[in-house]
Amino acid sequence: MQFGFYHPLHGVVLLSPLEQFDGNRFYDPAYVRSYRGRMMQLIKDCTPGFGLQIHDSPVHCPEISIQRDRLKISYQTQNGIQVQRVTTVSNNGEFQQKTVLSTTLPKGVLVPVVLSLEMSLNRASYGQLTEGGPIPLPKTSNVFRSCATGSTFSLCNPNLDAGIEGMFWTNCSSITNLISENTEQTYPQGPVKKRYPAMVMIMPDLPVTFYLTLHPNVQGHPSRPKQHLWSSEPPSFPLWKLQDPAALNIIRGNLEYILGNCMIPISEHSTCVITDHVALPLGWNRDNYWQVRFLIEAFQRLGHVVDPCTAKNYRREISHQVKSHLNWVFHDAQRPHIFWHRSYLANGVPKDGPIFQLDQQCYPILELCDFFEFIPDSETFVRGIIEENTISPIIEILLARRDPQSKLFPTDETPGDDPVEFPFHFSSHVLVWYMFKRLSELLRILGDSGTLQSSRMQVLAKETFDATISHFVAQNPKTKENMFAYLTDGTGQHVFYHDANDIPTLFAREWGFASTGEISGVWHRTMQFGLSVGNDGGYYADGPFGGLGSVHTRGPWPLGYFQELVFAEMIGNYAARDNAWGRIQGTMFSDGLFSEAVDSYTGECTSKAWFSWPGSMIGAALLRDRMQTVLSRERY
């Protein structure tokens, strides 16, 4: 179990069973990977975290259901005990855990339980494989206090100005005061070491209920109640109409994960969207765009897959959260160098140094265009952002950095956060062209504002298109065919490669960049090469789960399976599409989420177990018509 909450200075603070990240090893990729995988390893080893532990093995896998901010787990133990645990997060940020033990056996059963308070309060590490400038970690110092009266406890880290207050109680009279000591103890190097064991007699038809609550406490910053966006409580069993279980799991799981775990409100009208809640609780414009795009696809199509009341409530929440994220990215995400940085803490502070990633400058503007196009009653808000001069500086800095000879836009890193051999990157240019094109259309409808003129954006789109075609189309020495190079120096040197992160390349034809004539053929050959063993370092063919991946994290990626699936659908190769869909299902977690990378032979996670980008992409595809015949049964 891990409990995270927002901190206005540190971004995210975590209550975790793990010791704090070693602040001296930010530049040690092997250690970063190992630490990222610790939480997943605890799950694999069936090692319980903090909270109430039932020391009686289950006889079958638990039944798990997730609804909004509520997680329910039910199972039966070997000694005939029925366990039902419901975990919720209330509107004021309080964590609540209710555990009910019952039995239908004719006589009582003695059950060993432990209240484990082995936990540590740390700032999220923000440790990256491609470290762009670590933010030093405050020293560990866990100060634990307990009070036998009322079974209350607290844990604070004075170096964070943050803490939690907890309470445990039960209807079992024999262990009413399970926390039986009044104590104060400091753990300067690691987690608290407090365990309170007890034996509980469970009698037939007399359930025993245990309650545990944790309330975050940030000094000087009281908890902000979460805005209640649902018009009524969701039904006990929302009526999902999607018949295919895998498709339903992906759509519902990722919808709940993004709305429930990845949205961090920092004010009433501003929300940071993080990529994952464990390894890197940071905001990336790139990842956030595809997360939000999935939400917008859901906004448009939920009426087809869920009952009207639930769909209406989801739409209300999605509209609010997307608008709040746009407020965050345009108003709260700091830009000390004018451009958007690589990644951000939830409070809007840049995580990394002044690393310029070209594609990151486009995604917020595209998100604004999507919001206007697909969310009703958004004109006033979008017009306000256009008129407040927040977009113009981004356009001007792009033009200031543009190479005067080639008319290409340089980047410091690829979308995988890796340094570039040559300064000009293909899929980022497709994105720049698409951003100019969409912004021109938006201004044509809403009207020009200062230097933001529809005609000017149209000219910039054409110039970008012409320069991209002129400098990226080249003969691949391996295939002897013309295709789009991955990188170029703008004077005739090229690198040929394709990466799971390069989604704009996949969509180049659908967006209209490579939809006609010879350019369509160039795009087709580029994708065929990228999804083949000739794509050295990008395609990992070995094993039943082989596929497109990345040099960033070597091995196949579920995000790569998505590219294979959509490309196969685009060209009508239904056998390849079904094959990719099979690998997607085989690497999906039970909650419908996906990892960053997987083992090509087993399909098991090898990197970053919680990674919302691939689930967002796959979920959006399932909601659209492109996946209609992939599914094994009728969709609706």
C-alpha positions as CSV (number, residue, x, y, z in Angstrom):
1,M,0.0,0.0,0.0
2,Q,1.2,3.5,-0.8
3,F,-0.6,6.8,-0.1
4,G,0.4,10.0,-1.9
5,F,-0.8,13.5,-1.4
6,Y,0.0,17.0,-2.8
7,H,2.5,19.3,-1.2
8,P,2.7,22.9,-2.4
9,L,6.5,23.0,-2.0
10,H,7.6,19.4,-2.8
11,G,4.9,18.4,-5.3
12,V,4.1,14.9,-4.1
13,V,4.7,13.4,-0.7
14,L,4.4,9.6,-0.3
15,L,3.6,7.4,2.7
16,S,5.2,4.2,1.7
17,P,6.5,0.9,3.2
18,L,9.9,1.6,1.5
19,E,12.9,3.5,2.6
20,Q,13.5,6.8,0.9
21,F,15.4,6.9,-2.5
22,D,19.1,7.2,-2.1
23,G,19.8,10.8,-3.0
24,N,23.4,10.0,-3.9
25,R,22.3,7.7,-6.8
26,F,20.2,9.8,-9.1
27,Y,22.7,9.2,-11.9
28,D,22.8,5.4,-11.4
29,P,20.2,4.0,-13.9
30,A,20.5,0.4,-12.5
31,Y,19.6,1.7,-9.0
32,V,16.8,3.9,-10.4
33,R,15.3,0.9,-12.2
34,S,15.6,-1.3,-9.1
35,Y,14.0,1.3,-6.8
36,R,11.1,1.9,-9.3
37,G,10.4,-1.8,-9.3
38,R,10.3,-2.2,-5.5
39,M,6.6,-1.7,-5.2
40,M,5.9,-4.2,-7.9
41,Q,8.3,-6.7,-6.3
42,L,6.4,-6.5,-3.0
43,I,3.2,-7.4,-4.9
44,K,4.9,-10.3,-6.7
45,D,6.3,-11.6,-3.4
46,C,2.9,-11.2,-1.6
47,T,4.6,-8.9,0.9
48,P,2.0,-6.8,2.7
49,G,2.4,-3.1,3.2
50,F,1.3,-1.0,6.1
51,G,-2.2,-1.3,7.4
52,L,-4.3,-4.3,8.8
53,Q,-2.8,-7.6,7.8
54,I,-4.8,-10.9,7.9
55,H,-2.4,-13.8,8.5
56,D,-4.5,-16.5,7.0
57,S,-3.8,-17.5,3.4
58,P,-6.5,-17.0,0.7
59,V,-7.8,-20.1,-1.0
60,H,-8.4,-18.3,-4.3
61,C,-7.4,-15.1,-6.0
62,P,-9.3,-12.1,-4.5
63,E,-12.2,-10.5,-6.3
64,I,-11.4,-6.9,-7.0
65,S,-13.8,-4.1,-8.1
66,I,-13.0,-0.5,-8.6
67,Q,-15.5,2.3,-8.6
68,R,-14.5,6.0,-8.6
69,D,-12.5,6.5,-5.3
70,R,-13.4,3.1,-4.0
71,L,-11.5,-0.2,-4.1
72,K,-13.2,-3.4,-2.9
73,I,-11.3,-6.7,-2.4
74,S,-13.0,-9.9,-1.3
75,Y,-11.6,-13.4,-0.7
76,Q,-12.0,-16.5,1.5
77,T,-9.1,-17.8,3.7
78,Q,-8.0,-21.4,4.2
79,N,-9.7,-21.4,7.6
80,G,-13.1,-20.4,6.2
81,I,-12.9,-16.7,7.0
82,Q,-14.6,-14.3,4.5
83,V,-12.5,-11.1,4.1
84,Q,-14.0,-8.0,2.6
85,R,-11.9,-4.9,2.4
86,V,-13.1,-1.5,1.1
87,T,-10.6,1.3,0.6
88,T,-11.8,4.8,-0.2
89,V,-10.4,8.3,-0.4
90,S,-12.8,10.9,0.8
91,N,-13.4,14.4,-0.7
92,N,-11.1,16.0,1.9
93,G,-8.2,13.6,1.0
94,E,-8.6,11.2,3.9
95,F,-7.7,7.6,3.3
96,Q,-10.2,5.1,4.8
97,Q,-9.9,1.4,5.0
98,K,-12.7,-0.9,6.3
99,T,-12.0,-4.6,6.8
100,V,-14.8,-7.0,7.7
101,L,-14.1,-10.6,8.8
102,S,-16.9,-13.1,9.0
103,T,-17.6,-16.9,8.9
104,T,-20.4,-19.2,8.2
105,L,-18.7,-22.2,9.9
106,P,-20.7,-23.7,12.8
107,K,-18.0,-22.7,15.4
108,G,-15.7,-19.8,16.0
109,V,-12.4,-19.4,14.2
110,L,-9.3,-17.8,15.7
111,V,-7.6,-15.5,13.3
112,P,-4.2,-13.8,13.7
113,V,-4.2,-10.2,12.6
114,V,-1.4,-7.5,12.7
115,L,-1.8,-3.7,12.5
116,S,1.4,-2.9,10.7
117,L,2.6,0.7,10.9
118,E,5.9,0.0,9.1
119,M,6.0,3.1,6.9
120,S,8.0,6.1,5.9
121,L,7.0,9.6,4.9
122,N,9.2,10.8,2.0
123,R,9.1,13.2,-0.8
124,A,8.6,11.4,-4.2
125,S,12.1,10.7,-5.5
126,Y,11.5,11.9,-9.1
127,G,14.5,9.7,-10.1
128,Q,14.8,9.4,-13.9
129,L,16.7,7.0,-16.1
130,T,17.7,10.1,-18.2
131,E,18.3,12.5,-15.3
132,G,17.9,16.1,-16.3
133,G,18.9,17.7,-13.0
134,P,17.9,16.1,-9.7
135,I,16.0,18.0,-7.0
136,P,17.8,17.2,-3.8
137,L,15.9,15.1,-1.4
138,P,15.2,16.4,2.2
139,K,16.7,14.1,4.8
140,T,14.7,11.2,6.1
141,S,13.3,11.7,9.6
142,N,10.2,9.7,10.6
143,V,8.9,10.9,14.0
144,F,6.2,8.5,15.2
145,R,3.8,9.1,18.0
146,S,1.1,6.9,19.4
147,C,-1.6,7.2,22.0
148,A,-3.3,4.2,23.5
149,T,-6.4,6.2,24.3
150,G,-8.4,6.1,21.2
151,S,-5.8,4.1,19.3
152,T,-4.4,7.1,17.5
153,F,-1.0,7.7,15.9
154,S,0.8,10.2,13.9
155,L,3.9,10.3,11.6
156,C,5.7,13.4,10.6
157,N,8.8,14.3,8.7
158,P,9.9,17.7,10.0
159,N,12.2,18.1,7.0
160,L,9.1,18.0,4.8
161,D,6.7,20.1,7.0
162,A,4.3,17.3,6.4
163,G,2.7,14.4,8.3
164,I,-0.2,12.1,8.6
165,E,-2.6,11.5,11.5
166,G,-4.1,8.1,11.9
167,M,-6.8,6.3,13.9
168,F,-7.6,2.6,14.3
169,W,-10.7,1.2,15.8
170,T,-12.8,-2.0,15.8
171,N,-16.1,-3.5,17.1
172,C,-14.1,-6.4,18.6
173,S,-14.2,-5.7,22.4
174,S,-11.1,-7.9,23.1
175,I,-8.7,-5.6,21.1
176,T,-10.4,-2.2,21.4
177,N,-7.0,-0.7,22.2
178,L,-4.8,-2.5,19.8
179,I,-2.3,0.4,19.9
180,S,-1.6,-0.1,23.5
181,E,1.3,2.3,24.1
182,N,1.9,6.0,24.5
183,T,5.2,6.6,22.7
184,E,7.3,9.0,20.6
185,Q,10.2,7.6,18.6
186,T,12.3,9.0,15.8
187,Y,13.6,6.8,12.9
188,P,16.3,8.8,11.2
189,Q,17.3,6.3,8.5
190,G,14.2,4.4,7.4
191,P,10.6,3.3,7.9
192,V,8.9,3.1,11.3
193,K,9.1,-0.3,12.8
194,K,5.8,-0.7,14.6
195,R,3.6,-3.8,14.5
196,Y,0.7,-4.6,16.8
197,P,-0.4,-8.3,16.7
198,A,-3.6,-9.8,18.0
199,M,-5.7,-12.9,17.9
200,V,-9.4,-12.3,17.0
201,M,-12.2,-14.8,17.5
202,I,-14.7,-14.7,14.6
203,M,-18.0,-16.2,15.6
204,P,-20.7,-17.4,13.2
205,D,-23.0,-14.5,12.1
206,L,-21.0,-12.0,14.2
207,P,-18.7,-10.1,11.8
208,V,-15.8,-8.2,13.2
209,T,-15.0,-4.9,11.5
210,F,-11.8,-2.9,11.6
211,Y,-11.3,0.7,10.6
212,L,-8.1,2.5,9.7
213,T,-8.0,6.2,8.6
214,L,-5.1,8.3,7.5
215,H,-5.4,12.1,7.1
216,P,-2.6,14.1,5.4
217,N,-1.3,17.2,7.2
218,V,0.8,19.7,5.4
219,Q,1.9,22.4,7.8
220,G,0.4,25.8,6.9
221,H,-1.7,24.3,4.1
222,P,-5.0,22.7,5.2
223,S,-6.5,20.0,3.1
224,R,-8.5,21.4,0.2
225,P,-11.9,19.5,-0.2
226,K,-12.2,17.9,-3.6
227,Q,-14.8,19.4,-5.8
228,H,-17.9,17.1,-6.0
229,L,-18.6,16.8,-9.7
230,W,-21.0,13.9,-9.7
231,S,-24.7,14.9,-9.6
232,S,-25.6,11.8,-7.7
233,E,-23.8,8.8,-6.2
234,P,-22.9,6.3,-8.9
235,P,-25.0,3.2,-9.0
236,S,-23.7,0.1,-7.2
237,F,-23.1,-1.5,-10.5
238,P,-22.8,0.9,-13.4
239,L,-24.3,-0.6,-16.5
240,W,-21.4,-1.0,-18.9
241,K,-22.6,-2.1,-22.3
242,L,-19.3,-3.1,-23.8
243,Q,-19.3,-6.9,-24.1
244,D,-15.7,-7.8,-24.7
245,P,-14.1,-8.2,-21.2
246,A,-10.6,-7.1,-22.2
247,A,-11.9,-3.9,-24.0
248,L,-14.1,-3.1,-21.0
249,N,-11.2,-3.6,-18.6
250,I,-8.9,-1.3,-20.6
251,I,-11.5,1.5,-21.1
252,R,-12.9,1.4,-17.5
253,G,-9.5,0.8,-15.8
254,N,-7.7,3.6,-17.5
255,L,-10.6,6.0,-17.2
256,E,-10.6,5.4,-13.4
257,Y,-6.8,5.4,-13.1
258,I,-6.4,8.8,-14.9
259,L,-9.3,10.5,-13.1
260,G,-8.6,8.9,-9.7
261,N,-4.8,8.6,-9.5
262,C,-3.3,11.0,-12.0
263,M,-5.3,14.2,-11.4
264,I,-3.8,16.4,-8.6
265,P,-5.8,19.5,-8.0
266,I,-3.6,22.4,-6.7
267,S,-6.5,24.9,-6.6
268,E,-10.2,25.0,-7.3
269,H,-9.5,25.6,-11.0
270,S,-6.1,24.1,-11.7
271,T,-5.1,20.4,-11.9
272,C,-1.8,18.8,-12.7
273,V,-1.9,15.5,-14.6
274,I,0.9,13.1,-13.7
275,T,2.0,10.2,-15.8
276,D,2.0,7.6,-13.0
277,H,1.6,7.7,-9.2
278,V,4.6,5.5,-8.2
279,A,7.7,5.8,-10.3
280,L,7.5,9.4,-11.6
281,P,4.5,11.5,-10.3
282,L,5.4,14.3,-12.7
283,G,3.6,16.1,-15.4
284,W,4.8,15.7,-19.0
285,N,3.1,17.7,-21.7
286,R,3.5,14.8,-24.1
287,D,2.1,12.1,-21.9
288,N,-0.6,14.5,-20.6
289,Y,-1.9,15.2,-24.1
290,W,-2.5,11.6,-24.8
291,Q,-4.1,11.0,-21.4
292,V,-6.4,13.9,-21.9
293,R,-7.1,12.9,-25.5
294,F,-8.4,9.5,-24.2
295,L,-10.6,11.4,-21.8
296,I,-12.0,13.5,-24.7
297,E,-12.6,10.3,-26.7
298,A,-14.5,9.0,-23.7
299,F,-16.4,12.2,-23.4
300,Q,-17.7,11.8,-26.9
301,R,-18.5,8.1,-26.8
302,L,-19.4,7.1,-23.3
303,G,-23.0,7.1,-24.2
304,H,-22.4,4.0,-26.2
305,V,-20.7,2.0,-23.5
306,V,-22.2,2.9,-20.1
307,D,-25.6,3.8,-18.7
308,P,-26.8,7.5,-19.3
309,C,-26.5,8.6,-15.6
310,T,-22.9,7.4,-15.3
311,A,-22.0,8.8,-18.7
312,K,-23.4,12.2,-17.7
313,N,-21.4,12.2,-14.5
314,Y,-18.2,11.2,-16.3
315,R,-18.7,13.9,-18.9
316,R,-19.1,16.5,-16.2
317,E,-15.9,15.4,-14.5
318,I,-13.9,15.1,-17.7
319,S,-15.0,18.6,-18.9
320,H,-13.9,20.1,-15.5
321,Q,-10.6,18.2,-15.3
322,V,-9.5,19.0,-18.9
323,K,-10.3,22.7,-18.4
324,S,-8.4,22.6,-15.0
325,H,-5.4,21.0,-16.6
326,L,-5.3,23.6,-19.4
327,N,-5.3,26.3,-16.6
328,W,-2.4,24.5,-15.0
329,V,-0.3,24.1,-18.1
330,F,-0.9,27.7,-19.3
331,H,-0.9,29.5,-16.0
332,D,0.9,27.4,-13.3
333,A,3.6,25.5,-15.2
334,Q,6.5,27.8,-14.9
335,R,8.5,28.7,-18.0
336,P,11.7,30.6,-16.8
337,H,13.2,30.2,-20.3
338,I,9.9,30.9,-22.0
339,F,9.5,27.4,-23.4
340,W,7.9,24.5,-21.5
341,H,10.3,22.3,-19.7
342,R,10.7,18.5,-20.1
343,S,8.7,17.7,-16.9
344,Y,7.1,19.4,-13.9
345,L,6.3,18.8,-10.3
346,A,2.6,19.1,-9.4
347,N,3.1,22.6,-8.1
348,G,4.3,23.8,-11.6
349,V,8.0,23.9,-10.8
350,P,10.2,22.5,-13.6
351,K,11.8,19.2,-12.6
352,D,14.7,19.4,-15.1
353,G,17.1,22.0,-16.3
354,P,16.6,24.1,-19.4
355,I,16.4,21.1,-21.8
356,F,14.5,22.0,-24.9
357,Q,12.2,19.3,-26.3
358,L,10.5,20.4,-29.5
359,D,7.4,18.2,-29.2
360,Q,6.6,19.4,-25.7
361,Q,6.0,22.9,-27.0
362,C,3.1,21.7,-29.3
363,Y,1.0,19.5,-27.0
364,P,-0.6,22.1,-24.8
365,I,-1.7,24.1,-27.9
366,L,-3.1,20.9,-29.5
367,E,-4.9,20.1,-26.2
368,L,-6.5,23.6,-26.3
369,C,-7.7,23.0,-29.9
370,D,-9.2,19.6,-28.9
371,F,-10.9,21.1,-25.9
372,F,-12.5,23.8,-28.2
373,E,-13.5,21.2,-30.9
374,F,-15.0,18.5,-28.7
375,I,-16.1,20.0,-25.4
376,P,-19.3,22.1,-25.5
377,D,-19.4,25.7,-24.1
378,S,-15.6,26.1,-24.2
379,E,-15.4,29.1,-26.5
380,T,-15.1,31.8,-23.8
381,F,-12.3,29.9,-21.9
382,V,-10.3,29.1,-25.1
383,R,-10.6,32.7,-26.3
384,G,-9.4,33.9,-23.0
385,I,-6.2,31.9,-23.3
386,I,-5.6,33.1,-26.9
387,E,-6.1,36.7,-25.9
388,E,-3.9,36.7,-22.8
389,N,-0.7,36.3,-24.8
390,T,0.4,32.9,-23.4
391,I,0.7,31.1,-26.8
392,S,2.5,33.9,-28.8
393,P,5.8,33.5,-26.8
394,I,5.9,29.8,-27.5
395,I,5.5,30.4,-31.3
396,E,8.1,33.2,-31.3
397,I,10.7,31.1,-29.4
398,L,10.2,28.3,-31.9
399,L,10.8,30.7,-34.8
400,A,13.8,32.2,-33.0
401,R,15.4,28.7,-32.7
402,R,14.5,27.7,-36.3
403,D,17.5,27.0,-38.5
404,P,17.6,29.8,-41.1
405,Q,19.0,27.6,-43.9
406,S,17.0,24.4,-43.6
407,K,13.9,26.0,-41.9
408,L,13.9,23.0,-39.5
409,F,13.4,23.3,-35.8
410,P,16.1,21.8,-33.5
411,T,15.5,19.8,-30.4
412,D,17.9,18.8,-27.5
413,E,16.2,15.4,-27.0
414,T,13.9,12.9,-28.6
415,P,10.4,12.2,-27.1
416,G,12.2,9.4,-25.2
417,D,14.2,12.0,-23.3
418,D,17.4,10.8,-25.0
419,P,20.0,13.2,-26.5
420,V,20.0,13.5,-30.3
421,E,22.8,12.7,-32.7
422,F,21.5,15.3,-35.2
423,P,19.4,18.3,-34.1
424,F,16.3,17.7,-36.3
425,H,13.8,15.0,-35.4
426,F,11.1,13.8,-37.8
427,S,8.1,13.0,-35.7
428,S,8.5,16.3,-33.8
429,H,8.3,18.1,-37.1
430,V,5.0,16.3,-38.0
431,L,3.8,17.6,-34.7
432,V,4.9,21.2,-35.2
433,W,3.2,21.1,-38.6
434,Y,0.0,19.7,-37.1
435,M,0.1,22.3,-34.3
436,F,0.4,25.2,-36.8
437,K,-2.4,23.6,-38.9
438,R,-4.8,23.2,-35.9
439,L,-4.0,26.6,-34.5
440,S,-4.7,28.2,-37.8
441,E,-8.2,26.5,-37.9
442,L,-8.9,27.7,-34.3
443,L,-7.9,31.3,-35.1
444,R,-10.0,31.2,-38.2
445,I,-13.1,30.5,-36.1
446,L,-12.3,32.6,-33.0
447,G,-10.5,35.4,-34.7
448,D,-6.8,36.6,-34.7
449,S,-5.1,38.1,-31.7
450,G,-2.0,40.1,-32.1
451,T,0.7,38.0,-33.8
452,L,-1.5,35.0,-33.5
453,Q,-3.0,35.2,-37.0
454,S,-4.7,32.4,-38.8
455,S,-3.0,33.2,-42.1
456,R,0.4,33.4,-40.5
457,M,-0.1,30.0,-38.9
458,Q,-1.1,28.6,-42.3
459,V,2.1,29.9,-43.8
460,L,4.2,28.4,-41.0
461,A,2.4,25.1,-41.5
462,K,3.3,25.1,-45.2
463,E,6.9,26.1,-44.6
464,T,7.3,23.4,-42.0
465,F,5.8,20.8,-44.3
466,D,8.0,21.8,-47.2
467,A,11.2,21.8,-45.1
468,T,10.3,18.4,-43.5
469,I,9.7,16.8,-46.9
470,S,12.9,18.3,-48.4
471,H,15.2,17.3,-45.6
472,F,13.8,14.1,-44.1
473,V,13.0,12.0,-47.2
474,A,16.1,10.0,-48.0
475,Q,17.2,6.6,-49.1
476,N,17.7,4.1,-46.2
477,P,21.0,2.3,-46.9
478,K,19.5,-0.9,-45.5
479,T,16.4,-1.1,-47.6
480,K,17.5,1.0,-50.6
481,E,14.1,2.7,-50.5
482,N,13.1,6.3,-49.8
483,M,11.5,6.9,-46.4
484,F,11.4,9.4,-43.6
485,A,14.6,9.6,-41.6
486,Y,14.4,9.6,-37.8
487,L,17.0,12.4,-37.5
488,T,18.9,14.7,-39.9
489,D,21.5,17.4,-39.7
490,G,19.7,19.3,-42.4
491,T,22.7,19.0,-44.8
492,G,22.4,15.4,-46.0
493,Q,23.2,13.2,-43.1
494,H,20.5,11.0,-41.7
495,V,19.7,8.4,-39.0
496,F,17.1,5.7,-39.8
497,Y,15.2,4.4,-36.8
498,H,11.6,4.4,-35.4
499,D,10.6,4.5,-31.7
500,A,7.6,3.5,-29.7
501,N,7.5,7.1,-28.4
502,D,7.1,8.5,-31.9
503,I,3.3,8.5,-32.1
504,P,3.1,11.5,-34.6
505,T,4.9,9.4,-37.2
506,L,2.1,6.8,-36.9
507,F,-0.6,9.5,-37.3
508,A,1.1,11.4,-40.1
509,R,-1.2,10.0,-42.7
510,E,-4.4,10.3,-40.6
511,W,-3.6,13.9,-39.8
512,G,-3.1,14.7,-43.5
513,F,0.7,15.1,-43.5
514,A,1.3,12.0,-45.6
515,S,-2.1,11.2,-47.0
516,T,-1.6,11.6,-50.8
517,G,0.7,10.6,-53.6
518,E,4.3,9.6,-53.2
519,I,4.5,11.0,-49.6
520,S,1.9,8.4,-48.6
521,G,4.2,5.7,-50.0
522,V,7.2,7.2,-48.1
523,W,5.2,7.1,-44.9
524,H,4.1,3.5,-45.6
525,R,7.7,2.4,-46.1
526,T,8.8,4.3,-43.0
527,M,6.3,2.4,-40.8
528,Q,7.0,-0.9,-42.4
529,F,10.7,-0.4,-41.7
530,G,10.0,0.7,-38.1
531,L,7.9,-2.4,-37.4
532,S,10.5,-4.8,-38.7
533,V,13.8,-6.4,-37.5
534,G,15.6,-3.9,-39.7
535,N,14.8,-1.2,-37.1
536,D,17.9,-1.8,-35.0
537,G,17.4,-0.9,-31.3
538,G,13.7,-0.2,-31.9
539,Y,12.2,-3.5,-32.8
540,Y,12.6,-6.6,-30.6
541,A,11.3,-9.6,-32.5
542,D,12.3,-12.5,-30.3
543,G,9.6,-14.3,-28.3
544,P,5.8,-14.4,-28.5
545,F,5.6,-10.9,-27.1
546,G,8.2,-9.3,-29.3
547,G,7.4,-5.9,-30.9
548,L,8.3,-2.3,-31.2
549,G,10.1,-0.7,-28.3
550,S,12.7,1.9,-27.7
551,V,16.4,2.4,-27.1
552,H,15.3,4.4,-24.0
553,T,14.2,1.1,-22.3
554,R,15.2,-1.8,-24.5
555,G,12.5,-4.4,-25.2
556,P,9.0,-4.4,-26.6
557,W,6.5,-1.8,-25.3
558,P,2.7,-2.0,-25.1
559,L,2.9,1.4,-26.7
560,G,4.6,-0.3,-29.6
561,Y,1.9,-2.9,-29.8
562,F,-0.6,-0.1,-30.2
563,Q,1.4,1.3,-33.1
564,E,1.5,-2.1,-34.8
565,L,-2.3,-2.6,-34.2
566,V,-3.3,0.8,-35.6
567,F,-0.9,0.6,-38.6
568,A,-2.2,-2.9,-39.5
569,E,-5.8,-1.5,-39.3
570,M,-4.8,1.5,-41.5
571,I,-3.5,-0.7,-44.3
572,G,-6.1,-3.5,-43.9
573,N,-3.8,-6.2,-42.6
574,Y,-6.3,-7.8,-40.2
575,A,-4.1,-10.8,-39.3
576,A,-1.4,-8.5,-38.1
577,R,-3.9,-6.4,-36.2
578,D,-5.4,-9.4,-34.4
579,N,-1.8,-10.5,-33.5
580,A,-1.1,-7.2,-32.0
581,W,-4.4,-7.2,-30.1
582,G,-3.4,-10.6,-28.7
583,R,-0.1,-9.3,-27.4
584,I,-1.9,-6.3,-25.9
585,Q,-4.3,-8.6,-24.0
586,G,-1.4,-10.8,-22.9
587,T,0.6,-8.0,-21.3
588,M,-2.4,-6.2,-19.7
589,F,-2.5,-6.1,-15.9
590,S,-5.7,-7.3,-14.2
591,D,-6.9,-3.7,-13.8
592,G,-6.6,-2.8,-17.5
593,L,-3.3,-0.9,-17.1
594,F,0.0,-1.5,-18.8
595,S,3.7,-1.2,-18.0
596,E,6.3,0.8,-20.0
597,A,8.2,-2.3,-21.3
598,V,7.8,-6.1,-21.1
599,D,9.7,-9.3,-21.4
600,S,9.5,-10.5,-25.0
601,Y,9.1,-14.1,-23.9
602,T,6.8,-13.9,-20.9
603,G,5.0,-10.6,-21.4
604,E,5.8,-9.6,-17.8
605,C,6.7,-6.0,-16.8
606,T,10.4,-5.1,-17.1
607,S,10.0,-1.4,-16.5
608,K,7.6,1.1,-14.9
609,A,4.6,-1.0,-13.9
610,W,2.2,2.0,-13.8
611,F,2.4,3.9,-17.1
612,S,-0.8,5.5,-18.3
613,W,0.3,6.5,-21.8
614,P,-0.2,3.1,-23.5
615,G,-3.5,2.5,-21.8
616,S,-4.7,5.9,-22.9
617,M,-3.8,5.2,-26.5
618,I,-5.3,1.7,-26.6
619,G,-8.4,2.8,-24.7
620,A,-8.9,5.7,-27.2
621,A,-8.6,3.2,-30.1
622,L,-11.2,0.9,-28.5
623,L,-13.6,3.8,-28.2
624,R,-13.3,4.6,-31.8
625,D,-14.5,2.7,-34.9
626,R,-11.0,1.6,-35.8
627,M,-11.2,-1.4,-33.4
628,Q,-14.8,-2.5,-34.2
629,T,-13.9,-5.9,-35.8
630,V,-10.8,-6.6,-33.6
631,L,-13.0,-7.6,-30.6
632,S,-14.1,-11.2,-30.2
633,R,-17.7,-10.3,-29.7
634,E,-20.1,-7.5,-30.7
635,R,-19.0,-4.4,-28.9
636,Y,-22.3,-2.9,-27.6
